[in-house]
Amino acid sequence: MSSLATIIKDDSLTSTLRIGFYSLAACSVVGLAAYVGYKAAGPNKTAHALQNRHPESNEQIEKVLESLRLDDEKLRHIMQLLEQEMDAGLSPATHKNADVKMFPTYVRNIADGSETGQVLALDLGGTNFRVLLVTLLPQSRVDLKSKIFVIPQSIMLGEGVNLFRHLADCLLDFMKKENILKTNIRYPLGFTFSFPCKQEGLASARLTSWTKGFTCAGVVNEDVVKLLQTAIDEKGINVQCVALVNDTVGTLMACAYKDPNTAIGLILGTGTNACYMEKIGRVGTWDGDYNEPKQVIINMEWGAFGNNNRLNHIRTKYDEEVDLSSVNPGKQIFEKMISGMYMGEIVRLIILDLMQQDLLFIGQRDGYGDYSTPLFTRGGFYTKFVSTVETDEGIAFANTRRVLEDIGIRNPTFDDCAIVQHICKNVSKRAARLAGASLAVIVNRINKPNITVGVDGSLYRYHPRFKRNMEKCMKTVVNKNIKFKLTLSDDGSGKGAALIAIVADRFQKQQLRSSFDENEDEEIREQFQKTAEDPTIPIPQATTSTLLRTLPSTCCF
C-alpha cells in the first residue's frame, strides 16, 4: 500500500493517471468490503448447499425418495399379486373382469431359422409408424428395407377411419418407392399393432382400449385387421393382411429366429408389455384345437396390472399425479410406473417437489418471470433426459448441465446436478426392479433350465443401467434351477411380424391350393404349385382375392 501511495503522490503522473489509480484503489476497498460481508452473512446458505453435495446423505431428500424404494420382500409380494392376476386372465370365469387380460395369440410355434420369403410389415406402436419390406433368406439372413412415417396428433385423436386411411397412404407411398406396386400379384402383410386387443384369430383382433395417447373414435371393439384391409382395398393396393402381431410377440419371434430357447418377449419403451409361451392346458379361454404343439403364445397386456388398486401400496403421490393428468386416468397403472412415456414426468414432479422445499435450485425458484419453461410444463422432462443424466460419471456433470439448461435452469450448481442425477437413478431403478420382478414371475412359471427373453424398446435399449438393474433384481427372485438370459431383439416389430406373416401366408396357400379341385384351370393349379414350392412367389391376386377373404380368420400355426 505504501508503494501505491508513493506512486499516487508522484507529480510526474498526469491527472488522468491519478484519477485511474484513485478509481482502482476505491474498487479494491469496495471489493474487499463485499467479500467480508459475504463471508459474514453467508455461512447458513453455504452449509445448506454443502448438505446437498451428497444427496443420499441428505435426510430431507432421502425422505422424498424413500417412497420409490422397493425391497425384496415388497417385490415378492408384487410377484404373487401378478401371478394371481395372470391366472384370473386365463380363467373363463374371471377373464371378463381381469385387468391382465392374457389374450391367446393363436401363434403356437416359434421360428426356427428355416423361414424364407418376402413379405411386407406395418408397425404401429406409437407416434411413429413404419412400413417394411422384409426378405428372409437362407441361413437366417434378413434383408430389410423400411421407412418411418409420423402419425400427426390430429389423427391420433381423430376418427379411426382416418387413422387407417393414413396407414394405407403410407403403405402406398412406400410400395411406389420400392417399385412393388404390381397388379398381378398379392403381397402378404404382417401388421404389428401394439395396443390391447382381443385376438379372435391370426388375422382377426378387436381393440379393447387405446393407450399411448391414442383416442381414435370408432375403433374400440372393432376388428382392426378389417379396418386396415378396407383402407388398403380402397386404395387398390395389392396387399392382403394375413396376420396381426403384437410387438411383444414379434420380439419373441425375432429372437427365436436365432435362439430356440427364446420363450418370452418383452417391450420396454414408450409403453410396456410381455408375452410368453404357455401350455394349452393352463389357458382356460382357449377356443382352438388341442393338437400338437400343445402351447400358445399369450399376450399378457401387463401394463394394466394394478388397475384394480392392487398396487396402491407402492404408488407414490407422483404416480397418482401422472395418472390423473394422463389421457386415461385409472388405466395402465403398471405401465405408468415403469415405461418411457411416463418416467420423465415422474422425475419432473419430484424436482418440483424438492424445489418447493428449498432443497434444489436454491434461489432460482422465484427467479422466473413466467412458468412457461419445460420444467414447469407437463411432459417437459423427457425420459431420454433420464438416460442422458445417468450417463454422467465423475463431477463434471456435462450431460446433466445440458439437460438442465434445456429445461430452463440457468447455471446449475454441482449440487443441483448431483441431486437431479440421484432422482433419475432412483426413478429408473424402481422401474427396472418392477420390470425384473414381473419378468421373473414368467420365467419361474415356464420353469425350463434355460430361458431366453427377447427384449425391445427404447427405454431398455438406450438407458445405461436399466438392463443391469433388471438382471440384478431377477437373480434374487428367479428360481435357482433356472438360467435366464436377456437378449436385445433385432427389430422384433418388423422382422418378427414378417416371420409370423410368412408362415401364415404359407398356411393360407396350402388352404387355397386344397380348395381347387381337379376340374380347375390347369394354369391356376400350376401357379399354386409354384407358390407352395417357393414361398418368395406371391399368390396371383386376381384369382385369390375373394378366396382369401373366405378363409377362417381363426386359423393358427
C-alpha positions, 0 to 999 in steps of 0.5 A: 500500500505504501508503494501505491501511495508513493506512486499516487503522490508522484507529480510526474503522473498526469491527472488522468493517471491519478484519477485511474489509480484513485478509481482502482484503489476505491474498487479494491476497498469496495471489493474487499468490503463485499467479500467480508460481508459475504463471508459474514452473512453467508455461512447458513446458505453455504452449509445448506448447499454443502448438505446437498453435495451428497444427496443420499446423505441428505435426510430431507431428500432421502425422505422424498425418495424413500417412497420409490424404494422397493425391497425384496420382500415388497417385490415378492409380494408384487410377484404373487399379486401378478401371478394371481392376476395372470391366472384370473386372465386365463380363467373363463370365469374371471377373464371378463373382469381381469385387468391382465387380460392374457389374450391367446395369440393363436401363434403356437410355434416359434421360428426356427431359422428355416423361414424364407420369403418376402413379405411386407410389415406395418408397425404401429406402436406409437407416434411413429409408424413404419412400413417394411419390406422384409426378405428372409433368406437362407441361413437366417439372413434378413434383408430389410428395407423400411421407412418411418412415417409420423402419425400427426396428433390430429389423427391420433385423436381423430376418427379411426377411419382416418387413422387407417386411411393414413396407414394405407397412404403410407403403405402406398407411398412406400410400395411406389418407392420400392417399385412393388406396386404390381397388379398381378400379384398379392403381397402378404402383410404382417401388421404389428399393432401394439395396443390391447386387443382381443385376438379372435384369430391370426388375422382377426383382433378387436381393440379393447382400449387405446393407450399411448395417447391414442383416442381414435373414435370408432375403433374400440371393439372393432376388428382392426385387421378389417379396418386396415384391409378396407383402407388398403382395398380402397386404395387398390393396393395389392396387399392382403393382411394375413396376420396381426402381431403384437410387438411383444410377440414379434420380439419373441419371434425375432429372437427365436429366429436365432435362439430356440430357447427364446420363450418370452418377449418383452417391450420396454419403451414408450409403453410396456408389455410381455408375452410368453409361451404357455401350455394349452392346458393352463389357458382356460379361454382357449377356443382352438384345437388341442393338437400338437404343439400343445402351447400358445403364445399369450399376450399378457397386456401387463401394463394394466396390472394394478388397475384394480388398486392392487398396487396402491401400496407402492404408488407414490403421490407422483404416480397418482399425479401422472395418472390423473393428468394422463389421457386415461386416468385409472388405466395402465397403472403398471405401465405408468410406473415403469415405461418411457412415456411416463418416467420423465414426468415422474422425475419432473414432479419430484424436482418440483417437489424438492424445489418447493422445499428449498432443497434444489435450485436454491434461489432460482425458484422465484427467479422466473418471470413466467412458468412457461419453461419445460420444467414447469410444463407437463411432459417437459422432462423427457425420459431420454433426459433420464438416460442422458443424466445417468450417463454422467460419471465423475463431477463434471456433470456435462450431460446433466448441465445440458439437460438442465439448461434445456429445461430452463435452469440457468447455471446449475450448481454441482449440487443441483446436478448431483441431486437431479442425477440421484432422482433419475437413478432412483426413478429408473431403478424402481422401474427396472426392479418392477420390470425384473420382478414381473419378468421373473414371475414368467420365467419361474412359471415356464420353469425350463433350465434355460430361458431366453427373453427377447427384449425391445424398446427404447427405454431398455435399449438406450438407458445405461443401467436399466438392463443391469438393474433388471438382471440384478433384481431377477437373480434374487427372485428367479428360481435357482434351477433356472438360467435366464438370459436377456437378449436385445431383439433385432427389430422384433416389430418388423422382422418378427411380424414378417416371420409370423406373416410368412408362415401364415401366408404359407398356411393360407396357400396350402388352404387355397391350393386344397380348395381347387379341385381337379376340374380347375384351370390347369394354369391356376393349379400350376401357379399354386404349385409354384407358390407352395414350392417357393414361398418368395412367389406371391399368390396371383391376386386376381384369382385369390382375392375373394378366396382369401377373404373366405378363409377362417380368420381363426386359423393358427400355426 
